[in-house]
Every structure is written in structure tokens, then in C-alpha cells.
Amino acid sequence: MTDFTFSARSYDFTKYVDCLNWIGGEWTPAQSGETIAVLNPRHGKEMGRVAWSDGADVRRAVEAAKAALPAWRATPLKERAQVLYRVKRIMEERLDELSWLLDHENGKTIAQARGEVLKGIECVEYGCSLPNIAQGEQLDVSRGINCAVTHEPVGVCAGIVPFNFPTMVPLWMLPQALAAGNTFVLKPSEQTPYGAMRLAEIFKEAGLPDGVLNIVNGGKEAVEALCDDPTIAALAFVGSTKVARLVYERGSKSGKKVLALGGAKNHLVVLPDAEPTLTSETVVASSYGCAGQRCMAASVMLAVGDVQHIIERMVRIASEMKLGEDMGAIINPQSVERITRYIDEAEKRGAKVLVDGRGATVEGQPGNWVGPTILDGVTPEMPAGCDEIFGPVLSIIRVDTLDEAIAIENANPYGNAAAVFTTNGGAARYAIERFEAGMCGVNIGVPVPREPFGFGGWNDSKFGNGDMTGYDGFRFWTRPRKVTSRWEVAKDATWMS
């Protein structure tokens, strides 16, 4: 069996293996033989190659999942969960290795990479708990008559995941879907395929039968094939709003259950009474964690009234960040160009660049870099004030009142996350009850719900019903079976029986 051990324990460039498809328990190249390069974002160098698959490869993976479905579905839930217990143990034992691999394929700092792997382990841990919380409900509804509900697998499922969390996001899906008795076809981002590759290896080592989990690498053609395949019963997607909408519409037309999470333009509202140290440090951490390449990053600060003292602290903190250690690389050169254009355009329209990350470099790491950037005097009409930049750029919009801030937040089409910073409980509650966002925070810059609470936004940040993680995730990958039964004739029957 291929040795996937990743040896790096530093940011120094390290070559790695090529990434193939995982179909029916075997590593296999794309049918066409095509591959593309996987580039280390810190160095801009090829660390390996990944299979470039088409619809025929997707069909092979789906057929493998279909063949494995009857036996896996017949395996009791408690036994299926034992695989997840072993996955959790293996991931914990290999935490450092998985974190360094994630750093090299994605460009995150090692601390942020380790945090992602730990969050993924937490998702697996929640899957381990499903035998204790996913039992069906039952009730004697009348004399001699019982109604019961069981949660049955939907069948062959699929997931399409983004580049920014290549280890964690697959684990938003796999524990619930597999514990529920489904089989699965996963399509990772072609820019960061190694996280999923290692998960396949780990699930195999943990005892998951061949064909239950399959991985197909590729691009648009592979995504379209997953949307169109009639065998796939449920499909989940995480990525941009533009693609999420297309995946939802196309997948739904083929009769699938579809849950597609899209982009965001998250607003942090800062009131004058906010605690200065907590607020300045938290807003900066939210904006520049993972180089701003996450849907939960703060991209707009709505400065209510006189908060200049907080902004000055933020400028100092951001200016002192050490690129390459406190903040990682951008995923590719095209993203660097896009992010830079947003900064240029805002400056041309009158915004003041308080901290400028354009042209940033890191010695010895000639990859893709944009430093922390703070723009002041942005308006909601500027592209930097309304578009999802997906980079380390914080736009400050000045307003006079909390109501004005809420109106700006609610006018944007996304509804992923919003937060308010204040020491006034009444003001916090007033804002939270009015934000058009599915995930809200009070003095929290990244209001990600921890398990067992579900992850998901509103409006153009989500297409479909329910949330991706937690018990909502389990419900998405299942369908309820209602059974009404009677085993004796009631002597005192009523109209209900």
C-alpha cells in the first residue's frame, strides 16, 4: 500500500506523492490519464500532481458506492460508529503530520492548520455520539396503536468541498452521512486534494469497507456529473455563492436533496462602549485568520460613532503582524491579483489605506502573499464594501447609529454571519434580534457554532433546508420512516383506533 507519510515539520518546501482517485478501495488514475499540478502556496512550487477526472470517473465512483450500499446499510448503527471512534484515534495520533500537510497544501500557518484538524476531529467525535442521540421516536398514540419514526439512509451521497478547509469541511459531511448508513462520493478542491486523500487512507485503516467512501478529483465536469447522476440521492456543497446556486439548481432538477453553502460578507458592528482590547484583538483575528480565506472572516467593520481609539489599536496590531508566521499565504496568484484590485479600487474611490498589504513578500518563500490590509472610509456601494473579497482586507464603514449599521448589514444579499461588540446587553440583544444572518456573535469575531450546533447561514449564503453540521446534518443525510402498528383489537376502541 502507498506510504502517505508526510515528513515536513517546518515551512520549508517539501515534495509529496501524487494524488489519485479512491474508488472501490483502490487508488486509481483518471481514466484519461490527465493530471494537474498541486502548488504549495508559500513557495509557488509543485508539491505533487492530482488526477483530473471526468464524468466517466464519477460514474465509476458512484457504481462502487452503489455496490457497497446494501451491506453498509445493513450494518447496525452502533457498529458503523465504531469506525468513527477509530478514525478519531488515528487523527489524534497523527495530528502534527496532518497539520503540516494541511499547511503545505493550503498555505495556512501551522497554528491555524492544527486548529482545522482539531475541529475536524470534533466533527468525527460528534458522529461517534449518533448511536446515543439518533434513535427513533415512538409513542402509543391510541389504545393498542403505536407510531414510531426511524431515520433511514437515503442511499448514495456526494459532497463537493472547497480549498480553504480541505480536512475539516469533508468532516462536516462524512461522519453523519456514513454513520447514517449511506455510501459517499467526495470531490475535493483540485487545489488542495491531500486532506481528503489522507482521510480516505485513515477511514480504510479504521475498518471502513471498500466502496463506502470514494474520492474523485477534478473540476467543473466532475461537479456537473455529480449534480446530474441519477443514482446520487443527496448532495452537499460548500463554496462560492455563484457556484452554490448553480449546484443547488442543477442537483435539485435531477431529484436530489441538495444543501449548498455559499459565500459571505460578514459585518462586525463596533459600538463606542466596546471593550477596547478585546474588540481590537478579536476583529483583527477574525479578519486575518486563514488570510481572510474563510466564509466566517470579518470583512466589514461598521464603526458606530466614536470608536477611533479601537481603530488605532487595530492598526497597530495589524501592522505588527509577521507575515508567514502570524498569517499565511494566499491560495494562488490569481487570488492575489483579485484581492489587490479591490484595494486599488477602494483607494481610487476615496478610501484611506490605513494598513497596506499590497506587494508583501516573505523571505525564502516566494509564493502568494498579501499582507493585512485595513481600509477606512469605505462606503457600502464600493466593491470593497459589498463584494466578497475572500482575502485579508478589512473595510471600515463609519455610521452614526446602531440602526444605521444594522440596515447596512441587512441590505447585503448574504446572510452568513454578523456580530456586535458592546458591553451593553440591551444593545447586543437589539442587534442580534435584527441581523439578517444565520450565525451571530456578541463580542465574538468568528461566531462558528461548535458541535452539536449546526453550521449554516441565511439568504444567499445557503441554498436548501437545514444546516450542514450537528443533528441537522444527520437529518439531511437521512429520511424519516413512520410506522404505525396495531397488534390487538382494543376492547374500548375510540374513533382514533
ABEGO torsion letter per residue (X at the ends): XBBABBABABABBBBBBBBBBBBGGBBBBBAAGBBBBBBBAAAGBBAEBBBBBBAAAAAAAAAAAAAAAAAAAABBAAAAAAAAAAAAAAAAAAAAAAAAAAAAAAGBBAAAAAAAAAAAAAAAAAAAAAAAAABBBBBBABBGBBBBBBBBBAEBBBBBBBAABAAAAAAAAAAAAAAAGBBBBBBBBAABAAAAAAAAAAAAAAGBBBGABBBBBEBAAAAAAAAABAABABBBBBEBAAAAAAAAAAAAAAGBBBBBBBBBBBBBBBBAABBAAAAAAAAAAAAABGGGBBAABBABBBBBEBAAAAAAAAAAAAAABBBGAABBBBABAAAAAAAAAAAAAAAAAGBBBABBABGBBBBGBBBBBBBBBBBBGBBAABAAAABBAGBBBBBBBBBABAAAAAAAAAABABAABBBBBBABAAAAAAAAAABBBABBBBGBABBBBBOABBBEBBEAABBEBEBABEAAAAAAABBBBBBBBBABBBABBBAAX
